[in-house]
Amino acid sequence: MKRISLLAALAVTALAALAAGCGGGGKPANNAAGGGGAAALTRPPAPEPYAGKTNSKTSDADVAEGQKIFAGQCALCHGEKGDGDAAAGKALNPPASDLTDPKLQEVMKDDYMFWHIMEGGAALGHTGMTPFKDSLKEDQIWQVISYIRTLKKK
């Protein structure tokens, strides 16, 4: 019985650690559904020093590299397709965003996305998404953003 209790405690701890580190969030109260059907979908402007930053990593090679990074760093929570349909992402509060949503893509400007990926969910008052400023280079973050842009549903 003690062994089962210990295994259960370890499983809960592992799941909590996984959810804390996988990144997610970015769904303010007015975007509980990830952008789909939200009447007034908004995102705050990126603060300094992120405001006005633009993506220069937009080549096909950059998109391909961004896809690799996304698969290793983001898909655990946002799902392989970026639609937020991963179990770990659904367990976050707020859940991982559906990055394929055209309405969400419209309001997520490049500087906002760069800021959010660099600083994580804490920048928006969320705890789910981990910051990547210490684990990814700026060019890698821009490559991920370029890849995310390709996920937008038509």
N, CA, C and O atoms as a GROMACS GRO file, in nm:
protein
  616
    1MET      N    1   0.082  -0.119   0.000
    1MET     CA    2   0.000   0.000   0.000
    1MET      C    3   0.087   0.126   0.000
    1MET      O    4   0.057   0.223  -0.069
    2LYS      N    5   0.196   0.122   0.080
    2LYS     CA    6   0.285   0.237   0.083
    2LYS      C    7   0.347   0.261  -0.053
    2LYS      O    8   0.366   0.375  -0.095
    3ARG      N    9   0.379   0.152  -0.123
    3ARG     CA   10   0.440   0.164  -0.255
    3ARG      C   11   0.344   0.231  -0.354
    3ARG      O   12   0.387   0.315  -0.433
    4ILE      N   13   0.217   0.197  -0.350
    4ILE     CA   14   0.117   0.257  -0.438
    4ILE      C   15   0.102   0.405  -0.406
    4ILE      O   16   0.095   0.487  -0.497
    5SER      N   17   0.098   0.440  -0.278
    5SER     CA   18   0.088   0.580  -0.238
    5SER      C   19   0.208   0.659  -0.284
    5SER      O   20   0.195   0.771  -0.332
    6LEU      N   21   0.326   0.601  -0.270
    6LEU     CA   22   0.449   0.667  -0.314
    6LEU      C   23   0.448   0.686  -0.465
    6LEU      O   24   0.485   0.793  -0.513
    7LEU      N   25   0.408   0.585  -0.540
    7LEU     CA   26   0.400   0.596  -0.685
    7LEU      C   27   0.298   0.701  -0.727
    7LEU      O   28   0.323   0.778  -0.821
    8ALA      N   29   0.186   0.706  -0.660
    8ALA     CA   30   0.084   0.807  -0.692
    8ALA      C   31   0.138   0.947  -0.665
    8ALA      O   32   0.117   1.038  -0.745
    9ALA      N   33   0.208   0.965  -0.554
    9ALA     CA   34   0.266   1.096  -0.520
    9ALA      C   35   0.371   1.136  -0.623
    9ALA      O   36   0.377   1.252  -0.663
   10LEU      N   37   0.452   1.042  -0.665
   10LEU     CA   38   0.553   1.072  -0.767
   10LEU      C   39   0.488   1.108  -0.899
   10LEU      O   40   0.534   1.200  -0.967
   11ALA      N   41   0.382   1.039  -0.936
   11ALA     CA   42   0.312   1.069  -1.061
   11ALA      C   43   0.252   1.209  -1.058
   11ALA      O   44   0.261   1.282  -1.156
   12VAL      N   45   0.191   1.246  -0.948
   12VAL     CA   46   0.132   1.380  -0.934
   12VAL      C   47   0.241   1.486  -0.941
   12VAL      O   48   0.224   1.588  -1.008
   13THR      N   49   0.352   1.463  -0.873
   13THR     CA   50   0.463   1.558  -0.875
   13THR      C   51   0.519   1.573  -1.016
   13THR      O   52   0.546   1.684  -1.060
   14ALA      N   53   0.537   1.462  -1.086
   14ALA     CA   54   0.589   1.467  -1.223
   14ALA      C   55   0.495   1.542  -1.315
   14ALA      O   56   0.540   1.621  -1.398
   15LEU      N   57   0.365   1.518  -1.303
   15LEU     CA   58   0.267   1.588  -1.386
   15LEU      C   59   0.269   1.738  -1.357
   15LEU      O   60   0.262   1.818  -1.450
   16ALA      N   61   0.279   1.776  -1.231
   16ALA     CA   62   0.284   1.918  -1.195
   16ALA      C   63   0.409   1.983  -1.252
   16ALA      O   64   0.403   2.095  -1.304
   17ALA      N   65   0.523   1.915  -1.243
   17ALA     CA   66   0.646   1.970  -1.299
   17ALA      C   67   0.638   1.982  -1.450
   17ALA      O   68   0.684   2.081  -1.507
   18LEU      N   69   0.579   1.884  -1.514
   18LEU     CA   70   0.562   1.888  -1.658
   18LEU      C   71   0.474   2.006  -1.699
   18LEU      O   72   0.508   2.080  -1.791
   19ALA      N   73   0.363   2.022  -1.632
   19ALA     CA   74   0.272   2.132  -1.664
   19ALA      C   75   0.336   2.267  -1.639
   19ALA      O   76   0.312   2.361  -1.716
   20ALA      N   77   0.415   2.280  -1.535
   20ALA     CA   78   0.478   2.407  -1.504
   20ALA      C   79   0.582   2.445  -1.608
   20ALA      O   80   0.603   2.564  -1.632
   21GLY      N   81   0.647   2.349  -1.668
   21GLY     CA   82   0.754   2.380  -1.759
   21GLY      C   83   0.719   2.380  -1.906
   21GLY      O   84   0.802   2.422  -1.987
   22CYS      N   85   0.602   2.336  -1.945
   22CYS     CA   86   0.578   2.318  -2.088
   22CYS      C   87   0.535   2.444  -2.158
   22CYS      O   88   0.541   2.450  -2.281
   23GLY      N   89   0.492   2.542  -2.087
   23GLY     CA   90   0.450   2.665  -2.152
   23GLY      C   91   0.309   2.654  -2.201
   23GLY      O   92   0.266   2.546  -2.241
   24GLY      N   93   0.239   2.758  -2.200
   24GLY     CA   94   0.101   2.752  -2.244
   24GLY      C   95   0.047   2.890  -2.249
   24GLY      O   96   0.100   2.978  -2.318
   25GLY      N   97  -0.055   2.908  -2.180
   25GLY     CA   98  -0.115   3.033  -2.147
   25GLY      C   99  -0.130   3.134  -2.257
   25GLY      O  100  -0.129   3.104  -2.376
   26GLY      N  101  -0.143   3.254  -2.212
   26GLY     CA  102  -0.166   3.362  -2.302
   26GLY      C  103  -0.313   3.375  -2.335
   26GLY      O  104  -0.348   3.442  -2.432
   27LYS      N  105  -0.400   3.314  -2.259
   27LYS     CA  106  -0.543   3.326  -2.283
   27LYS      C  107  -0.604   3.414  -2.174
   27LYS      O  108  -0.637   3.366  -2.067
   28PRO      N  109  -0.618   3.542  -2.202
   28PRO     CA  110  -0.682   3.627  -2.105
   28PRO      C  111  -0.828   3.588  -2.087
   28PRO      O  112  -0.882   3.507  -2.163
   29ALA      N  113  -0.891   3.645  -1.987
   29ALA     CA  114  -1.030   3.610  -1.955
   29ALA      C  115  -1.123   3.625  -2.075
   29ALA      O  116  -1.218   3.549  -2.088
   30ASN      N  117  -1.096   3.723  -2.162
   30ASN     CA  118  -1.184   3.742  -2.277
   30ASN      C  119  -1.148   3.650  -2.393
   30ASN      O  120  -1.198   3.668  -2.504
   31ASN      N  121  -1.063   3.553  -2.368
   31ASN     CA  122  -1.024   3.460  -2.473
   31ASN      C  123  -1.022   3.319  -2.417
   31ASN      O  124  -0.931   3.242  -2.446
   32ALA      N  125  -1.120   3.286  -2.338
   32ALA     CA  126  -1.123   3.156  -2.272
   32ALA      C  127  -1.123   3.041  -2.371
   32ALA      O  128  -1.079   2.931  -2.337
   33ALA      N  129  -1.170   3.064  -2.492
   33ALA     CA  130  -1.177   2.958  -2.592
   33ALA      C  131  -1.060   2.963  -2.690
   33ALA      O  132  -1.066   2.899  -2.795
   34GLY      N  133  -0.956   3.037  -2.658
   34GLY     CA  134  -0.839   3.042  -2.745
   34GLY      C  135  -0.860   3.126  -2.869
   34GLY      O  136  -0.785   3.111  -2.965
   35GLY      N  137  -0.956   3.212  -2.869
   35GLY     CA  138  -0.976   3.302  -2.981
   35GLY      C  139  -1.096   3.264  -3.065
   35GLY      O  140  -1.161   3.352  -3.120
   36GLY      N  141  -1.126   3.139  -3.076
   36GLY     CA  142  -1.239   3.097  -3.157
   36GLY      C  143  -1.369   3.140  -3.092
   36GLY      O  144  -1.402   3.093  -2.983
   37GLY      N  145  -1.443   3.227  -3.157
   37GLY     CA  146  -1.573   3.269  -3.108
   37GLY      C  147  -1.568   3.378  -3.002
   37GLY      O  148  -1.673   3.423  -2.956
   38ALA      N  149  -1.450   3.422  -2.962
   38ALA     CA  150  -1.441   3.530  -2.864
   38ALA      C  151  -1.485   3.659  -2.932
   38ALA      O  152  -1.435   3.694  -3.039
   39ALA      N  153  -1.577   3.730  -2.870
   39ALA     CA  154  -1.634   3.850  -2.930
   39ALA      C  155  -1.530   3.959  -2.949
   39ALA      O  156  -1.522   4.018  -3.057
   40ALA      N  157  -1.450   3.985  -2.849
   40ALA     CA  158  -1.352   4.093  -2.856
   40ALA      C  159  -1.216   4.038  -2.816
   40ALA      O  160  -1.171   4.058  -2.703
   41LEU      N  161  -1.151   3.971  -2.907
   41LEU     CA  162  -1.021   3.911  -2.881
   41LEU      C  163  -0.914   4.018  -2.886
   41LEU      O  164  -0.901   4.089  -2.986
   42THR      N  165  -0.838   4.030  -2.779
   42THR     CA  166  -0.732   4.130  -2.774
   42THR      C  167  -0.608   4.072  -2.710
   42THR      O  168  -0.614   3.968  -2.644
   43ARG      N  169  -0.498   4.138  -2.729
   43ARG     CA  170  -0.374   4.111  -2.659
   43ARG      C  171  -0.315   4.247  -2.624
   43ARG      O  172  -0.331   4.342  -2.700
   44PRO      N  173  -0.248   4.256  -2.511
   44PRO     CA  174  -0.188   4.384  -2.474
   44PRO      C  175  -0.071   4.417  -2.564
   44PRO      O  176  -0.011   4.327  -2.624
   45PRO      N  177  -0.038   4.544  -2.575
   45PRO     CA  178   0.081   4.578  -2.653
   45PRO      C  179   0.207   4.529  -2.582
   45PRO      O  180   0.211   4.523  -2.459
   46ALA      N  181   0.308   4.496  -2.658
   46ALA     CA  182   0.435   4.454  -2.599
   46ALA      C  183   0.500   4.575  -2.533
   46ALA      O  184   0.502   4.683  -2.591
   47PRO      N  185   0.554   4.557  -2.414
   47PRO     CA  186   0.621   4.669  -2.346
   47PRO      C  187   0.763   4.688  -2.399
   47PRO      O  188   0.815   4.603  -2.472
   48GLU      N  189   0.824   4.799  -2.362
   48GLU     CA  190   0.966   4.818  -2.392
   48GLU      C  191   1.043   4.713  -2.314
   48GLU      O  192   1.002   4.684  -2.202
   49PRO      N  193   1.146   4.656  -2.362
   49PRO     CA  194   1.218   4.684  -2.487
   49PRO      C  195   1.168   4.600  -2.606
   49PRO      O  196   1.234   4.595  -2.710
   50TYR      N  197   1.053   4.536  -2.591
   50TYR     CA  198   1.002   4.447  -2.695
   50TYR      C  199   0.916   4.520  -2.799
   50TYR      O  200   0.904   4.474  -2.913
   51ALA      N  201   0.858   4.632  -2.761
   51ALA     CA  202   0.766   4.704  -2.850
   51ALA      C  203   0.834   4.738  -2.982
   51ALA      O  204   0.945   4.792  -2.985
   52GLY      N  205   0.765   4.707  -3.090
   52GLY     CA  206   0.813   4.743  -3.223
   52GLY      C  207   0.912   4.645  -3.284
   52GLY      O  208   0.954   4.665  -3.398
   53LYS      N  209   0.950   4.541  -3.214
   53LYS     CA  210   1.042   4.444  -3.271
   53LYS      C  211   0.975   4.373  -3.389
   53LYS      O  212   0.856   4.344  -3.385
   54THR      N  213   1.053   4.347  -3.492
   54THR     CA  214   1.000   4.278  -3.609
   54THR      C  215   1.086   4.157  -3.641
   54THR      O  216   1.204   4.151  -3.604
   55ASN      N  217   1.026   4.062  -3.709
   55ASN     CA  218   1.088   3.935  -3.739
   55ASN      C  219   1.162   3.940  -3.871
   55ASN      O  220   1.103   3.968  -3.976
   56SER      N  221   1.293   3.915  -3.867
   56SER     CA  222   1.372   3.908  -3.990
   56SER      C  223   1.404   3.763  -4.027
   56SER      O  224   1.467   3.738  -4.130
   57LYS      N  225   1.362   3.669  -3.945
   57LYS     CA  226   1.390   3.526  -3.968
   57LYS      C  227   1.269   3.459  -4.033
   57LYS      O  228   1.199   3.380  -3.970
   58THR      N  229   1.245   3.492  -4.160
   58THR     CA  230   1.123   3.447  -4.226
   58THR      C  231   1.147   3.359  -4.349
   58THR      O  232   1.052   3.327  -4.421
   59SER      N  233   1.270   3.320  -4.374
   59SER     CA  234   1.298   3.235  -4.491
   59SER      C  235   1.241   3.095  -4.469
   59SER      O  236   1.205   3.058  -4.358
   60ASP      N  237   1.234   3.018  -4.576
   60ASP     CA  238   1.189   2.880  -4.566
   60ASP      C  239   1.277   2.800  -4.470
   60ASP      O  240   1.228   2.716  -4.395
   61ALA      N  241   1.408   2.827  -4.472
   61ALA     CA  242   1.501   2.759  -4.380
   61ALA      C  243   1.472   2.797  -4.235
   61ALA      O  244   1.480   2.713  -4.146
   62ASP      N  245   1.438   2.924  -4.212
   62ASP     CA  246   1.403   2.968  -4.076
   62ASP      C  247   1.275   2.900  -4.029
   62ASP      O  248   1.266   2.857  -3.914
   63VAL      N  249   1.175   2.891  -4.116
   63VAL     CA  250   1.049   2.825  -4.081
   63VAL      C  251   1.075   2.678  -4.047
   63VAL      O  252   1.019   2.626  -3.951
   64ALA      N  253   1.159   2.613  -4.126
   64ALA     CA  254   1.190   2.471  -4.101
   64ALA      C  255   1.261   2.455  -3.966
   64ALA      O  256   1.231   2.362  -3.891
   65GLU      N  257   1.354   2.544  -3.936
   65GLU     CA  258   1.422   2.538  -3.807
   65GLU      C  259   1.324   2.568  -3.694
   65GLU      O  260   1.329   2.504  -3.589
   66GLY      N  261   1.235   2.664  -3.716
   66GLY     CA  262   1.133   2.696  -3.616
   66GLY      C  263   1.042   2.578  -3.588
   66GLY      O  264   0.999   2.558  -3.474
   67GLN      N  265   1.012   2.501  -3.691
   67GLN     CA  266   0.929   2.382  -3.674
   67GLN      C  267   0.999   2.281  -3.583
   67GLN      O  268   0.935   2.221  -3.496
   68LYS      N  269   1.128   2.262  -3.603
   68LYS     CA  270   1.204   2.169  -3.518
   68LYS      C  271   1.204   2.216  -3.372
   68LYS      O  272   1.184   2.136  -3.281
   69ILE      N  273   1.225   2.344  -3.353
   69ILE     CA  274   1.227   2.399  -3.217
   69ILE      C  275   1.089   2.385  -3.154
   69ILE      O  276   1.077   2.346  -3.038
   70PHE      N  277   0.986   2.417  -3.230
   70PHE     CA  278   0.848   2.405  -3.182
   70PHE      C  279   0.820   2.262  -3.137
   70PHE      O  280   0.762   2.239  -3.031
   71ALA      N  281   0.861   2.166  -3.218
   71ALA     CA  282   0.838   2.025  -3.185
   71ALA      C  283   0.904   1.987  -3.052
   71ALA      O  284   0.848   1.909  -2.975
   72GLY      N  285   1.020   2.042  -3.027
   72GLY     CA  286   1.093   2.008  -2.905
   72GLY      C  287   1.057   2.090  -2.783
   72GLY      O  288   1.072   2.043  -2.670
   73GLN      N  289   1.009   2.212  -2.804
   73GLN     CA  290   0.987   2.304  -2.692
   73GLN      C  291   0.841   2.341  -2.668
   73GLN      O  292   0.804   2.374  -2.555
   74CYS      N  293   0.758   2.336  -2.770
   74CYS     CA  294   0.623   2.393  -2.761
   74CYS      C  295   0.511   2.290  -2.777
   74CYS      O  296   0.404   2.306  -2.719
   75ALA      N  297   0.536   2.187  -2.856
   75ALA     CA  298   0.430   2.092  -2.891
   75ALA      C  299   0.376   2.016  -2.771
   75ALA      O  300   0.260   1.973  -2.773
   76LEU      N  301   0.455   1.998  -2.669
   76LEU     CA  302   0.409   1.926  -2.551
   76LEU      C  303   0.282   1.990  -2.495
   76LEU      O  304   0.192   1.920  -2.448
   77CYS      N  305   0.274   2.121  -2.499
   77CYS     CA  306   0.156   2.191  -2.447
   77CYS      C  307   0.063   2.240  -2.558
   77CYS      O  308  -0.059   2.229  -2.546
   78HIS      N  309   0.120   2.295  -2.666
   78HIS     CA  310   0.036   2.350  -2.773
   78HIS      C  311  -0.009   2.245  -2.873
   78HIS      O  312  -0.092   2.274  -2.959
   79GLY      N  313   0.043   2.123  -2.863
   79GLY     CA  314   0.007   2.015  -2.955
   79GLY      C  315   0.094   2.016  -3.078
   79GLY      O  316   0.152   2.119  -3.115
   80GLU      N  317   0.104   1.901  -3.142
   80GLU     CA  318   0.187   1.888  -3.262
   80GLU      C  319   0.143   1.982  -3.373
   80GLU      O  320   0.224   2.031  -3.450
   81LYS      N  321   0.013   2.006  -3.380
   81LYS     CA  322  -0.042   2.094  -3.483
   81LYS      C  323  -0.055   2.238  -3.435
   81LYS      O  324  -0.095   2.326  -3.511
   82GLY      N  325  -0.020   2.264  -3.308
   82GLY     CA  326  -0.029   2.399  -3.254
   82GLY      C  327  -0.170   2.439  -3.214
   82GLY      O  328  -0.195   2.556  -3.187
   83ASP      N  329  -0.262   2.343  -3.211
   83ASP     CA  330  -0.402   2.375  -3.187
   83ASP      C  331  -0.442   2.371  -3.039
   83ASP      O  332  -0.560   2.380  -3.006
   84GLY      N  333  -0.343   2.357  -2.951
   84GLY     CA  334  -0.372   2.355  -2.808
   84GLY      C  335  -0.435   2.227  -2.760
   84GLY      O  336  -0.489   2.221  -2.649
   85ASP      N  337  -0.430   2.123  -2.842
   85ASP     CA  338  -0.501   1.999  -2.812
   85ASP      C  339  -0.413   1.894  -2.744
   85ASP      O  340  -0.437   1.774  -2.759
   86ALA      N  341  -0.313   1.937  -2.670
   86ALA     CA  342  -0.227   1.843  -2.598
   86ALA      C  343  -0.277   1.832  -2.454
   86ALA      O  344  -0.321   1.930  -2.395
   87ALA      N  345  -0.269   1.713  -2.399
   87ALA     CA  346  -0.318   1.690  -2.262
   87ALA      C  347  -0.249   1.782  -2.162
   87ALA      O  348  -0.314   1.837  -2.073
   88ALA      N  349  -0.118   1.800  -2.176
   88ALA     CA  350  -0.046   1.886  -2.082
   88ALA      C  351  -0.094   2.030  -2.094
   88ALA      O  352  -0.108   2.100  -1.993
   89GLY      N  353  -0.118   2.076  -2.216
   89GLY     CA  354  -0.164   2.213  -2.237
   89GLY      C  355  -0.304   2.237  -2.185
   89GLY      O  356  -0.335   2.345  -2.135
   90LYS      N  357  -0.389   2.136  -2.198
   90LYS     CA  358  -0.526   2.147  -2.148
   90LYS      C  359  -0.528   2.153  -1.995
   90LYS      O  360  -0.621   2.209  -1.937
   91ALA      N  361  -0.426   2.096  -1.931
   91ALA     CA  362  -0.420   2.093  -1.785
   91ALA      C  363  -0.375   2.226  -1.726
   91ALA      O  364  -0.388   2.247  -1.605
   92LEU      N  365  -0.323   2.315  -1.808
   92LEU     CA  366  -0.275   2.444  -1.759
   92LEU      C  367  -0.392   2.538  -1.732
   92LEU      O  368  -0.501   2.520  -1.786
   93ASN      N  369  -0.368   2.637  -1.648
   93ASN     CA  370  -0.469   2.739  -1.622
   93ASN      C  371  -0.403   2.875  -1.640
   93ASN      O  372  -0.325   2.918  -1.555
   94PRO      N  373  -0.434   2.943  -1.750
   94PRO     CA  374  -0.527   2.906  -1.856
   94PRO      C  375  -0.466   2.799  -1.947
   94PRO      O  376  -0.344   2.782  -1.950
   95PRO      N  377  -0.552   2.728  -2.022
   95PRO     CA  378  -0.500   2.625  -2.113
   95PRO      C  379  -0.415   2.686  -2.224
   95PRO      O  380  -0.424   2.805  -2.253
   96ALA      N  381  -0.333   2.602  -2.285
   96ALA     CA  382  -0.248   2.648  -2.396
   96ALA      C  383  -0.335   2.700  -2.510
   96ALA      O  384  -0.441   2.646  -2.539
   97SER      N  385  -0.288   2.806  -2.573
   97SER     CA  386  -0.362   2.869  -2.682
   97SER      C  387  -0.364   2.784  -2.808
   97SER      O  388  -0.272   2.707  -2.835
   98ASP      N  389  -0.471   2.800  -2.885
   98ASP     CA  390  -0.482   2.741  -3.017
   98ASP      C  391  -0.412   2.835  -3.114
   98ASP      O  392  -0.471   2.934  -3.157
   99LEU      N  393  -0.290   2.804  -3.149
   99LEU     CA  394  -0.210   2.892  -3.234
   99LEU      C  395  -0.252   2.886  -3.380
   99LEU      O  396  -0.198   2.961  -3.462
  100THR      N  397  -0.347   2.799  -3.414
  100THR     CA  398  -0.396   2.791  -3.552
  100THR      C  399  -0.513   2.886  -3.576
  100THR      O  400  -0.553   2.907  -3.690
  101ASP      N  401  -0.567   2.943  -3.470
  101ASP     CA  402  -0.685   3.029  -3.478
  101ASP      C  403  -0.651   3.159  -3.552
  101ASP      O  404  -0.566   3.235  -3.505
  102PRO      N  405  -0.716   3.185  -3.666
  102PRO     CA  406  -0.685   3.307  -3.742
  102PRO      C  407  -0.711   3.436  -3.664
  102PRO      O  408  -0.636   3.532  -3.678
  103LYS      N  409  -0.814   3.437  -3.582
  103LYS     CA  410  -0.843   3.557  -3.502
  103LYS      C  411  -0.732   3.583  -3.401
  103LYS      O  412  -0.692   3.698  -3.379
  104LEU      N  413  -0.684   3.477  -3.339
  104LEU     CA  414  -0.574   3.491  -3.244
  104LEU      C  415  -0.447   3.536  -3.316
  104LEU      O  416  -0.377   3.626  -3.269
  105GLN      N  417  -0.419   3.475  -3.429
  105GLN     CA  418  -0.300   3.514  -3.506
  105GLN      C  419  -0.305   3.661  -3.546
  105GLN      O  420  -0.203   3.730  -3.550
  106GLU      N  421  -0.424   3.708  -3.574
  106GLU     CA  422  -0.441   3.848  -3.613
  106GLU      C  423  -0.403   3.946  -3.502
  106GLU      O  424  -0.341   4.049  -3.528
  107VAL      N  425  -0.438   3.913  -3.380
  107VAL     CA  426  -0.411   4.006  -3.269
  107VAL      C  427  -0.274   3.984  -3.205
  107VAL      O  428  -0.227   4.069  -3.130
  108MET      N  429  -0.211   3.872  -3.234
  108MET     CA  430  -0.077   3.847  -3.180
  108MET      C  431   0.026   3.905  -3.277
  108MET      O  432   0.066   3.840  -3.373
  109LYS      N  433   0.068   4.026  -3.251
  109LYS     CA  434   0.170   4.090  -3.334
  109LYS      C  435   0.305   4.026  -3.304
  109LYS      O  436   0.322   3.963  -3.200
  110ASP      N  437   0.400   4.041  -3.395
  110ASP     CA  438   0.531   3.979  -3.377
  110ASP      C  439   0.597   4.021  -3.246
  110ASP      O  440   0.655   3.938  -3.176
  111ASP      N  441   0.590   4.150  -3.214
  111ASP     CA  442   0.656   4.194  -3.091
  111ASP      C  443   0.589   4.135  -2.967
  111ASP      O  444   0.656   4.105  -2.868
  112TYR      N  445   0.457   4.118  -2.972
  112TYR     CA  446   0.385   4.054  -2.861
  112TYR      C  447   0.430   3.908  -2.846
  112TYR      O  448   0.460   3.863  -2.736
  113MET      N  449   0.435   3.836  -2.957
  113MET     CA  450   0.474   3.695  -2.952
  113MET      C  451   0.617   3.681  -2.900
  113MET      O  452   0.646   3.593  -2.818
  114PHE      N  453   0.707   3.767  -2.948
  114PHE     CA  454   0.846   3.762  -2.904
  114PHE      C  455   0.854   3.785  -2.753
  114PHE      O  456   0.923   3.712  -2.682
  115TRP      N  457   0.784   3.887  -2.704
  115TRP     CA  458   0.780   3.919  -2.561
  115TRP      C  459   0.725   3.802  -2.481
  115TRP      O  460   0.782   3.762  -2.379
  116HIS      N  461   0.614   3.747  -2.527
  116HIS     CA  462   0.548   3.639  -2.453
  116HIS      C  463   0.635   3.513  -2.447
  116HIS      O  464   0.641   3.447  -2.343
  117ILE      N  465   0.701   3.479  -2.556
  117ILE     CA  466   0.788   3.362  -2.556
  117ILE      C  467   0.911   3.388  -2.469
  117ILE      O  468   0.953   3.301  -2.393
  118MET      N  469   0.969   3.506  -2.480
  118MET     CA  470   1.087   3.539  -2.400
  118MET      C  471   1.055   3.534  -2.250
  118MET      O  472   1.128   3.472  -2.173
  119GLU      N  473   0.947   3.599  -2.210
  119GLU     CA  474   0.918   3.619  -2.068
  119GLU      C  475   0.822   3.515  -2.010
  119GLU      O  476   0.810   3.504  -1.888
  120GLY      N  477   0.755   3.439  -2.095
  120GLY     CA  478   0.662   3.338  -2.047
  120GLY      C  479   0.531   3.396  -1.998
  120GLY      O  480   0.504   3.515  -2.015
  121GLY      N  481   0.451   3.312  -1.939
  121GLY     CA  482   0.319   3.352  -1.894
  121GLY      C  483   0.320   3.454  -1.782
  121GLY      O  484   0.225   3.531  -1.768
  122ALA      N  485   0.426   3.457  -1.703
  122ALA     CA  486   0.434   3.552  -1.592
  122ALA      C  487   0.422   3.696  -1.640
  122ALA      O  488   0.376   3.783  -1.567
  123ALA      N  489   0.465   3.722  -1.764
  123ALA     CA  490   0.456   3.856  -1.821
  123ALA      C  491   0.310   3.902  -1.830
  123ALA      O  492   0.282   4.022  -1.829
  124LEU      N  493   0.219   3.806  -1.839
  124LEU     CA  494   0.077   3.836  -1.849
  124LEU      C  495   0.001   3.795  -1.724
  124LEU      O  496  -0.123   3.794  -1.723
  125GLY      N  497   0.073   3.760  -1.620
  125GLY     CA  498   0.007   3.720  -1.496
  125GLY      C  499  -0.037   3.575  -1.494
  125GLY      O  500  -0.119   3.537  -1.411
  126HIS      N  501   0.018   3.493  -1.585
  126HIS     CA  502  -0.015   3.350  -1.590
  126HIS      C  503   0.106   3.270  -1.546
  126HIS      O  504   0.220   3.316  -1.560
  127THR      N  505   0.083   3.153  -1.494
  127THR     CA  506   0.195   3.072  -1.446
  127THR      C  507   0.226   2.954  -1.535
  127THR      O  508   0.328   2.888  -1.514
  128GLY      N  509   0.143   2.925  -1.633
  128GLY     CA  510   0.160   2.803  -1.712
  128GLY      C  511   0.278   2.803  -1.806
  128GLY      O  512   0.350   2.703  -1.814
  129MET      N  513   0.300   2.911  -1.876
  129MET     CA  514   0.405   2.910  -1.979
  129MET      C  515   0.539   2.952  -1.920
  129MET      O  516   0.551   3.055  -1.854
  130THR      N  517   0.637   2.868  -1.945
  130THR     CA  518   0.772   2.896  -1.897
  130THR      C  519   0.839   3.001  -1.986
  130THR      O  520   0.812   3.004  -2.106
  131PRO      N  521   0.925   3.085  -1.932
  131PRO     CA  522   1.000   3.178  -2.017
  131PRO      C  523   1.112   3.104  -2.091
  131PRO      O  524   1.172   3.011  -2.037
  132PHE      N  525   1.137   3.145  -2.212
  132PHE     CA  526   1.240   3.080  -2.292
  132PHE      C  527   1.362   3.168  -2.315
  132PHE      O  528   1.450   3.132  -2.393
  133LYS      N  529   1.369   3.284  -2.248
  133LYS     CA  530   1.480   3.376  -2.270
  133LYS      C  531   1.615   3.317  -2.230
  133LYS      O  532   1.718   3.360  -2.282
  134ASP      N  533   1.616   3.220  -2.141
  134ASP     CA  534   1.742   3.159  -2.098
  134ASP      C  535   1.773   3.029  -2.170
  134ASP      O  536   1.882   2.974  -2.154
  135SER      N  537   1.678   2.978  -2.249
  135SER     CA  538   1.702   2.850  -2.316
  135SER      C  539   1.702   2.859  -2.468
  135SER      O  540   1.752   2.769  -2.535
  136LEU      N  541   1.648   2.966  -2.523
  136LEU     CA  542   1.650   2.985  -2.669
  136LEU      C  543   1.716   3.118  -2.701
  136LEU      O  544   1.702   3.216  -2.628
  137LYS      N  545   1.789   3.120  -2.811
  137LYS     CA  546   1.848   3.245  -2.860
  137LYS      C  547   1.738   3.327  -2.927
  137LYS      O  548   1.636   3.273  -2.969
  138GLU      N  549   1.761   3.458  -2.938
  138GLU     CA  550   1.661   3.545  -3.000
  138GLU      C  551   1.627   3.497  -3.141
  138GLU      O  552   1.509   3.494  -3.178
  139ASP      N  553   1.727   3.460  -3.220
  139ASP     CA  554   1.700   3.412  -3.357
  139ASP      C  555   1.612   3.288  -3.356
  139ASP      O  556   1.526   3.272  -3.442
  140GLN      N  557   1.632   3.201  -3.258
  140GLN     CA  558   1.548   3.080  -3.248
  140GLN      C  559   1.404   3.116  -3.217
  140GLN      O  560   1.311   3.054  -3.270
  141ILE      N  561   1.384   3.214  -3.132
  141ILE     CA  562   1.247   3.257  -3.099
  141ILE      C  563   1.181   3.314  -3.224
  141ILE      O  564   1.064   3.285  -3.250
  142TRP      N  565   1.254   3.393  -3.301
  142TRP     CA  566   1.196   3.446  -3.425
  142TRP      C  567   1.165   3.333  -3.523
  142TRP      O  568   1.065   3.340  -3.594
  143GLN      N  569   1.246   3.230  -3.527
  143GLN     CA  570   1.219   3.116  -3.614
  143GLN      C  571   1.092   3.043  -3.570
  143GLN      O  572   1.012   3.001  -3.654
  144VAL      N  573   1.074   3.029  -3.441
  144VAL     CA  574   0.951   2.968  -3.389
  144VAL      C  575   0.830   3.052  -3.429
  144VAL      O  576   0.728   2.998  -3.471
  145ILE      N  577   0.842   3.183  -3.416
  145ILE     CA  578   0.731   3.272  -3.455
  145ILE      C  579   0.700   3.256  -3.603
  145ILE      O  580   0.583   3.251  -3.642
  146SER      N  581   0.803   3.247  -3.686
  146SER     CA  582   0.780   3.226  -3.830
  146SER      C  583   0.706   3.096  -3.854
  146SER      O  584   0.616   3.090  -3.938
  147TYR      N  585   0.743   2.992  -3.782
  147TYR     CA  586   0.672   2.864  -3.796
  147TYR      C  587   0.528   2.876  -3.747
  147TYR      O  588   0.436   2.828  -3.814
  148ILE      N  589   0.507   2.939  -3.634
  148ILE     CA  590   0.370   2.956  -3.580
  148ILE      C  591   0.282   3.027  -3.682
  148ILE      O  592   0.164   2.994  -3.695
  149ARG      N  593   0.337   3.123  -3.753
  149ARG     CA  594   0.259   3.194  -3.855
  149ARG      C  595   0.209   3.099  -3.964
  149ARG      O  596   0.105   3.125  -4.024
  150THR      N  597   0.280   2.991  -3.990
  150THR     CA  598   0.237   2.896  -4.092
  150THR      C  599   0.123   2.807  -4.044
  150THR      O  600   0.060   2.738  -4.124
  151LEU      N  601   0.096   2.807  -3.915
  151LEU     CA  602  -0.008   2.722  -3.859
  151LEU      C  603  -0.149   2.781  -3.873
  151LEU      O  604  -0.248   2.711  -3.853
  152LYS      N  605  -0.156   2.907  -3.906
  152LYS     CA  606  -0.284   2.978  -3.915
  152LYS      C  607  -0.378   2.908  -4.013
  152LYS      O  608  -0.344   2.886  -4.129
  153LYS      N  609  -0.499   2.873  -3.962
  153LYS     CA  610  -0.601   2.813  -4.049
  153LYS      C  611  -0.647   2.915  -4.150
  153LYS      O  612  -0.659   3.034  -4.120
  154LYS      N  613  -0.674   2.868  -4.268
  154LYS     CA  614  -0.721   2.958  -4.377
  154LYS      C  615  -0.870   2.977  -4.366
  154LYS      O  616  -0.929   3.049  -4.447
   0.00000   0.00000   0.00000
